[in-house]
Amino acid sequence: MSISRRKFLGWVGAAGLGTAFGTSAHAAANKHFKGYPESSGVLFDSVLCIGCRKCEEGCNKVNELPPPSRSFDDLSVLDKKRRTSIEAFTVVNRYDNTRNTKGPLFRKIQCNHCLEPACASACFVRAFTKTKEGPVIYDPSVCVGCRYCMIACPFGIPAYEYYEALSPRIRKCTMCHPRVIEGKLPGCVEACPKEALTFGERKDLIKIARERIRKNPDLYVDHIYGEHEMGGTSWLYLSGVPFEELGMREDLGITPAPELTAGALGSVPIVVGIWPVLLTGIYAMSKRKEKIAKEEQEQAVSLALEEANTEAESKFSKALAKAQKEKEAAIKTEVKKALEEVQKTQEEEDA
Amino acid sequence: MAMRKSPLQWSGILVILVFVLAFGLEANETKKQSGEVLDQRSDIITIDTLKSFDVLERPEVIFFHDLHTEALNKSNKDCKTCHLPEKPENDRLSLKFKRLKDTDKQVVMDIYHAECIGCHKDMAGSGQDAGPVEVCGQCHREEPGVISSRQSMGFDKSLHFRHTKGLTAPCQKYQLEKEKETNQGDCGICHHEYDEKAKKLFYAKEKEGSCRYCHMKETEGNRISMRLASHSACIDCHQKTLAEKKDAGPVKCSGCHDLKEQQKIKKVEPVPRIERKQPDVVLIRANKAEADKEAQVSRMNLVPFDHKSHEEYNDSCIVCHHASLDSCSKKCHTAKGSKDGDFVNIERAMHQKGYEKSCLGCHDINQKEPKCAACHALMPANRKLESSCLICHTKPSQENATAMVSDEKVFAEMLLQSRKAKTEPYKDEDIPEKVIIKDLEDQYEPVELPHRKIIKTLLGNIKDNKLASYFHAEKGMVCQSCHHNSPLDKKPPRCGSCHGKPFDERNILRPGIKGAYHQQCMECHQVLNLEKPKSTGCTDCHKEKQKPLKAS
């Protein structure tokens, strides 16, 4: 295997850029989702709402919720601001200090059935589904009870059965999905005496809302809440005062919730898929380099050793030879000496 | 050895602590202030003259005029203590403080400093309460701690009458003197024109108009602003009258600009008509000269306008005559519109909605009254019946038409008289007394709608309203309040003919029968502020369903 360092760095750079472009392309595709065609919704007109709580009663009846502690006819319930709960999928609140001179105003609260729901995008077991009919529905059979949906919802709608020990569920408005499929009206819409709630195809509701604003510009604020908020919701709202005064969030922007996380979450496969390969590559390369260096080192060492050995050997043999010679010479001289001694003694003896 | 901080470090920490504390305290203080109710005064004058020369070095001075007037009164001093006469021969005082003109920054500043502080010192010296003397910030305050409750003052026809015919002795001597001086008659005391050549004011009889036609919001050249004009002229006259120990109008700020004091001003009721040779009836038409020149004949019937009655409806002439008392179409609102009229043509000038100066605009505002709004609030803002045009654009009869040729004025009067301002309802026996509505029969007993009573109430509501009477004269017009979108007829279609099942996708804008009834009834009851039936009281209209007797 032979990759040049330059080529390799090129690959790493390309991979990095790829991650970045991949994300933005994903987001751009999301922006154009305008909801399922012919999906239904409800238009709530706060100018028409009289705060009679008939919608709460209707909701309670069709969803077979437990009877309330205080009767639906008791309008003093409205003295407190309430939120949706496991026992009430919709509540009406009264707003006294608004710009409206004719008296208090009312707002109905329930799941807005976002076109691109935050709850569904936060749920990792896909317990939430945006149906093609419009409602966002929940499947308790897969729910693990993490309650991420409650945190994700910008409208603070999902409620949790904290008191249920064994199989707690998330509870929220279903826009009466089963009834809608049957061709019936949602419970609240059917109960509203004043048609402050209009059920219909979302695109028709927008037309109706525009027409009401056009016909009575003095009565309405020129804005349809939910047309674009959080990427659009199936429930739409009309009001005669700024929506903020009805306790509605005006800081949400028009970006759908999933888009906010799509970038980060979209890069997960890339990080998970490509980065290990790249990192392994880098690891392997550095490992290989080390290995080669080690081999070279070993080679050099053995060569050096060999050389040293031969040199030493030759030195030794030389020294040995020299020693031999010296020894021989010494022997010779000793022998000579001995011979001479012997000769001397012999001569002396002789002498 | 343990870490020890050097004295420098310690002092650094201390400085930071002091800053944090200081900011904290300041924040607390502002909180306290915003909770307090600020003093309200109607006599606040903001002294910021130096603004016209340079950027202000110190905050402008908030000056309480009435406080100073009272203080001077106590020590028997008069206005001349602070204000100089405009001209030596004229005793009218300049509105500026101790000077006639703003000549130079330093000069003006010195006048204020020397004169204000000098007087305060004198007062303090003689043991009286006095204003600031030494500390700059006591006059030049960052936060004055007061807010202005000043109300603008108008000169309505009641006040006008009291200043002219209704005026008894108080001002007369002054008036007579003036008259002698100028030989101008009563009105010339206030009303004048300007002679460009002679550079002099003169009085032109029967040319009188509102001060505001010339005296605008700001001074332009030698034409002083409305503010200066009214203060110098009104207060000067009031002062002089008072000096003769006679009853006169206010001289203090609060007298005209305080809400409570304003309410104390006497009202003449009913106010006799202002006389300026204005017509009783006029014919509203495009500029005649313009039309003649282009040989155009108006295709619409000309409108006879009851000028005299409209004088009664409004507080002053400028409500309609916003720029001059001339005829609307003479110079400004011509058939095509002209530069003088800001290119608003006669059609717009009379029909523009949302402007009280136009006929329709003002009539629309009248419609906001609950008695009218009960029905009209429900109707789309632009709903208009074609037949309603002809109520103003009255169709001339044959004999009227001949009158037109001879005399326009006579023609206008004849046209006006031919209009009828009387509502003619159907006969009682033609109006069903009760209507039984059974649409919610599964939940409640049928509703008995007191049909005739409702119509009688609606008719009663408009009985004394001339405008409404004109527009509801036609038989069955009042029925349109509920029986909308149906022809004027004795027997309009039933509600259920159009309103059926709710949310019909072929008729998305049409409410269902339940919504239609509730919207119609409740909106009207709400505008009329009816105690009963309450919108949330179902059983106020729908009687509780009686349980069927068990067959035993």
Chai-1 contact restraints between the chains, C-beta under 6 A:
chainA,res_idxA,chainB,res_idxB,connection_type,confidence,min_distance_angstrom,max_distance_angstrom,comment,restraint_id
A,I50,B,S535,contact,1.0,0.0,6.0,A-B,restraint_1
A,I50,B,T536,contact,1.0,0.0,6.0,A-B,restraint_2
A,C52,B,T536,contact,1.0,0.0,6.0,A-B,restraint_3
A,P193,B,H518,contact,1.0,0.0,6.0,A-B,restraint_4
A,K194,B,H518,contact,1.0,0.0,6.0,A-B,restraint_5
A,K194,B,Q519,contact,1.0,0.0,6.0,A-B,restraint_6
A,E195,B,P511,contact,1.0,0.0,6.0,A-B,restraint_7
A,E195,B,G515,contact,1.0,0.0,6.0,A-B,restraint_8
A,F199,B,F503,contact,1.0,0.0,6.0,A-B,restraint_9
A,G200,B,F503,contact,1.0,0.0,6.0,A-B,restraint_10
A,D204,B,I508,contact,1.0,0.0,6.0,A-B,restraint_11
A,I208,B,I508,contact,1.0,0.0,6.0,A-B,restraint_12
A,E211,B,L509,contact,1.0,0.0,6.0,A-B,restraint_13
A,K215,B,P380,contact,1.0,0.0,6.0,A-B,restraint_14
A,N216,B,A381,contact,1.0,0.0,6.0,A-B,restraint_15
